[in-house]
Amino acid sequence: MERRCLVLLSCLVLAVVAELNGQGVDPASLKQNVKWAIFHEGCRVYTIQNAGQDPAYQQMASIGWLRGCYMDVQSHNQRAQDEIRNANDDLLTNVTLQAAAEIPAEFQLDGNLEWVAYHEGQMVQFRELNAKSDFEGIRNIYFDKQSHNPNAGNLLSAVTNQYIRNWINAH
């Protein structure tokens, strides 16, 4: 009887863990797939939520929109699509925020920004656009100058406009 209760309790715990993790989704694998969708394919994590708000202050895009973007860019990878589809909203949100936080250091965003600003001579333009809060203009220049490098061109998709503003103001 005691063994039967332990087996039932173990099954219950496994069921709860599977539900919390999004039906057996491996969070580490999911994070790698989400990370690729952001830094390589350009799924933008942050967006302006309210018209008229300072464009530097963004919030995470809706998890439904992000899930759709991740699914679209992973159309060639059935396993990735299954993980993204099966992850519950909380898990996908947490993985997205972790991935976005890790991408700048992992893929040397600061060095890539410096390359565009100084090597490509865009710092004056960055400062002018920053003063106007024209972050789309900054993002477009960065992408254009990094489009030859598939691992750098979309790195700004992981950061907020405030990150860009702070970077420019510090340089």
N, C-alpha and C positions, 0 to 999 in steps of 0.2 A: 504494500500500500504506500509506504514511504517513497519507494523508488518511483512508483507511478506518479505521485505528486511532484517529485523532482523533475520528471520528464515533462509533465504538463506545464510546470512553471518555466522550464527551459524553453519550451515551445512558445509560451506566451512572451517571454523576454525577447526571443528572436523575432517574433512578429512585431513587437513594438519597435525594436531597433530597425527592422526593415521599413516600417512605416515612417519613422523619423528620418531615415536616410533616403527616402524616396524609392521604396520598393527594391531594396538591395543595390542601389546605385553606389559605386565606389567613389567616394568624394575626391580622392586624389586624382583618379582618372578623369572625373568630371571637370575638376579644376584645370587640368591640362587642356582639355578640349575647349573650355570656356576661354582660357587664356589665349589660345591660338585664334579663336574667333575674334577676340578683341585686338591683340597686337598685330596679327598677320592679315586679318580680313577687315578690320575696321568697325566692328560693332561698338558703337559709342555708348559707354556706360552712363555718362551724365548728360542731363538735358535741362534746359530752362523750363520750369514748371508753370510760371505765371507771366503773361504778357506784361511788359512794363517793368519787370524786375531787373535789377542790375545783372547783366549777363555774366558777371564773374561768379555769381552765386547760383550754383546748379544743384540739383538733386539727382539721385540715381533714376534712370529711366524706368518705366514700369517693367515689372518682371515679365509680363506678357509680351511686351514689345521685344525685350532682350531675348527671351526664349525663341521668338520667331526669327530674329536675326541670327542667333546661334544655329537654329535648325537650317536656315537658308544657306549659310556659308559652310555648313557641314553636310550638305546634300550628297557628297561623294563618300561619306563615312557613316555607314549604317550603325555601327556600334556607338559612335558619338551621338548620333541622333537618338538612339534608344536611351542613352544615359540622360540626355537633355530632356527628352519627353517624359521620362519616368521620375526625374527629380521633382520633389514637391517644391512649392514656391519658396519656402523658408530655406531649404538646402541650396537652391539655385541662387537665391539672393546672397546668402553667406559666401558661397563659392565665388560669385561674381565680385563681391567686395574684396575678398582675399586676393583674387587674381589681379584686380585693378591696383591694389596696394603693392603687389609684388613686381608688377611689370616694369615700372620706371627704373628700379635698381637692377633687376635681372637683365634688362635689355639696354642699359646705359642711356636712358632718355636724356639726362643732363648733357652727356657728351655729344649725343646726336643733335640736341638743340644748339649747343655751342658750335658744332660743325656748320650748321645752317646759318647761325647768326654771324659767325666770324669768317669761316672759310668761304662761305657763299655770299658774304657781304650783306646780310639781311638785317643786321641789328638795328640800323637806323629805321628801316621799315617796320620792324617789330615794335620799336618804341613808339612810332607814330600811330600804329594800329592799336597798341595797348592803351595809349592816351585816349583813343576814341572808343575803347572797349569793343573793338572789332576783332573778336577772337576767331571768328570764321575766317577772316582775312589772314590771320597768323597761321591758323591750321592749314589753310590752302597753300600758303607759301611753303610751310614746312613739308607738307605732303609732296608738293611739286619738286622740291629740292632733294627729297629722300625717296622719290618714286623708283629709283634704280635699285633700292635696297628693300626687298620684301619684308625684312625683319625690323625695319626702322620706319617705313613710310606711315604706318598707322599707329605708332606708339602713343600719339596724343589722344587716341580713342580711350585710353585708360585713365585720363586725368581730367580734372575740372578746369574751367577757364580761370579759376582763382589760382590754381597751380601754375598756369602759364603766366598770369599777371605777376605772381610772386617771383617766378624765375626771371622774368624780364627786369623787374624792379631791382633784383639782386645783382644784375650783371651790368 
